[in-house]
Amino acid sequence: MQLQAKKKAFDQLGVEMVCVFREERGGLAGAKKTADSTGFSPLLLDYPIAKTKAYSQGSYSTYLIGKDGKIKAELNGLKKNRPTADAIAAKVSEVFKPTPTKP
């Protein structure tokens, strides 16, 4: 997962990534394997694709959601042209500022 390389930068910004798996054929075990190998959690799993059609009409967009629960940015994507890890990381850095560290 290319986003794994960006995890340290996200952590420094106080950003948590939530991955929604829509097509995980391995079900919960497959999602857990991905979480264990990438270090990203929590993960959401729509299995057996019960709700995906209601919220996804062919879009593979990435949403940046603030602590207030509001969408701060959207990176549009399609199945064969999804937002890249670099594009996501750049938008995260633009939208979210570093969390102040305590002395």
VOPAGU-2260 file (C-alpha; in pm, 1 decimal, decimal comma):
REM VOPAGU-2260
SITE   aa  ch    i         X         Y         Z
SITE  MET   A    0       0,0       0,0       0,0
SITE  GLN   A    1     157,9     325,7    -112,5
SITE  LEU   A    2      -9,8     521,0     165,9
SITE  GLN   A    3     188,7     319,8     419,6
SITE  ALA   A    4     494,3     527,8     328,6
SITE  LYS   A    5     298,0     841,7     423,9
SITE  LYS   A    6     188,6     714,2     767,2
SITE  LYS   A    7     468,0     888,7     960,6
SITE  ALA   A    8     380,4    1225,1     803,3
SITE  PHE   A    9      11,7    1169,6     882,6
SITE  ASP   A   10      98,0    1081,4    1243,0
SITE  GLN   A   11     299,4    1403,7    1277,0
SITE  LEU   A   12      -4,3    1601,3    1161,4
SITE  GLY   A   13    -230,8    1418,8    1405,9
SITE  VAL   A   14    -423,6    1268,2    1114,1
SITE  GLU   A   15    -580,6     924,5    1136,9
SITE  MET   A   16    -661,3     730,5     824,1
SITE  VAL   A   17    -978,7     525,9     799,6
SITE  CYS   A   18    -988,7     282,8     510,2
SITE  VAL   A   19   -1320,3     157,0     375,2
SITE  PHE   A   20   -1286,8    -172,7     193,5
SITE  ARG   A   21   -1566,1    -220,1     -54,8
SITE  GLU   A   22   -1442,9    -518,9    -248,0
SITE  GLU   A   23   -1243,4    -722,5       4,0
SITE  ARG   A   24   -1301,3   -1081,0    -105,7
SITE  GLY   A   25   -1131,7   -1215,2     204,7
SITE  GLY   A   26   -1396,9   -1060,2     428,4
SITE  LEU   A   27   -1294,3    -964,0     780,0
SITE  ALA   A   28    -984,6   -1187,2     770,4
SITE  GLY   A   29    -866,0   -1011,7     452,0
SITE  ALA   A   30    -922,3    -666,0     601,3
SITE  LYS   A   31    -736,9    -766,4     919,9
SITE  LYS   A   32    -445,2    -897,8     713,8
SITE  THR   A   33    -427,5    -563,4     531,3
SITE  ALA   A   34    -442,8    -370,4     860,3
SITE  ASP   A   35    -166,5    -583,9    1009,8
SITE  SER   A   36      59,3    -542,7     706,6
SITE  THR   A   37       3,3    -168,2     657,3
SITE  GLY   A   38     -31,4     -42,6    1013,0
SITE  PHE   A   39    -347,4     146,8     919,2
SITE  SER   A   40    -650,4     112,3    1139,2
SITE  PRO   A   41    -935,5     143,5    1201,0
SITE  LEU   A   42   -1070,7     -20,3     892,4
SITE  LEU   A   43   -1430,8     -32,1     781,2
SITE  LEU   A   44   -1551,4    -329,3     583,5
SITE  ASP   A   45   -1864,9    -346,7     372,2
SITE  TYR   A   46   -1896,2    -721,8     336,5
SITE  PRO   A   47   -2070,8    -873,8     153,3
SITE  ILE   A   48   -2103,4    -535,8     -17,9
SITE  ALA   A   49   -2439,8    -468,0     143,5
SITE  LYS   A   50   -2422,5     -87,8     159,0
SITE  THR   A   51   -2166,3       7,2    -105,6
SITE  LYS   A   52   -2420,1      70,4    -382,1
SITE  ALA   A   53   -2603,7     322,1    -163,6
SITE  TYR   A   54   -2300,5     546,2    -110,7
SITE  SER   A   55   -2081,6     463,8    -408,6
SITE  GLN   A   56   -2199,7     514,1    -762,4
SITE  GLY   A   57   -1871,0     437,5    -937,4
SITE  SER   A   58   -1666,1     696,4    -751,6
SITE  TYR   A   59   -1338,5     605,6    -585,9
SITE  SER   A   60   -1293,8     938,8    -414,7
SITE  THR   A   61   -1093,0    1017,0    -104,6
SITE  TYR   A   62   -1245,2    1240,1     161,0
SITE  LEU   A   63   -1057,4    1435,8     426,0
SITE  ILE   A   64   -1281,5    1474,3     728,8
SITE  GLY   A   65   -1205,5    1708,5    1016,5
SITE  LYS   A   66   -1247,2    1642,6    1387,5
SITE  ASP   A   67   -1582,1    1819,7    1361,6
SITE  GLY   A   68   -1704,3    1546,5    1125,6
SITE  LYS   A   69   -1726,4    1780,3     826,0
SITE  ILE   A   70   -1564,4    1707,1     490,6
SITE  LYS   A   71   -1267,0    1941,4     452,1
SITE  ALA   A   72   -1159,5    1823,4     106,2
SITE  GLU   A   73   -1245,5    1569,4    -161,1
SITE  LEU   A   74   -1008,6    1416,6    -412,8
SITE  ASN   A   75   -1219,3    1278,2    -695,0
SITE  GLY   A   76   -1135,4     945,2    -848,4
SITE  LEU   A   77   -1261,1     666,3   -1068,9
SITE  LYS   A   78   -1190,7     293,7   -1051,4
SITE  LYS   A   79    -901,8     315,7   -1299,2
SITE  ASN   A   80    -789,3     665,5   -1197,7
SITE  ARG   A   81    -791,3     690,8    -818,9
SITE  PRO   A   82    -620,1     961,3    -612,5
SITE  THR   A   83    -253,4     871,9    -567,6
SITE  ALA   A   84     -79,9     844,7    -231,3
SITE  ASP   A   85     123,7    1155,3    -318,4
SITE  ALA   A   86    -189,2    1354,6    -407,0
SITE  ILE   A   87    -360,3    1246,7     -84,4
SITE  ALA   A   88     -53,3    1332,8     125,9
SITE  ALA   A   89     -20,3    1674,2     -40,0
SITE  LYS   A   90    -385,8    1756,1      27,0
SITE  VAL   A   91    -358,1    1633,1     388,0
SITE  SER   A   92     -57,9    1863,0     442,8
SITE  GLU   A   93    -247,7    2153,0     286,6
SITE  VAL   A   94    -568,5    2104,9     486,3
SITE  PHE   A   95    -439,6    1993,8     826,9
SITE  LYS   A   96    -173,3    2173,6    1025,5
SITE  PRO   A   97      76,3    1999,1    1257,7
SITE  THR   A   98     -40,9    1922,0    1609,1
SITE  PRO   A   99     150,5    2137,2    1860,4
SITE  THR   A  100     388,8    1936,3    2075,5
SITE  LYS   A  101     403,1    1979,2    2451,1
SITE  PRO   A  102     735,8    2096,0    2598,2
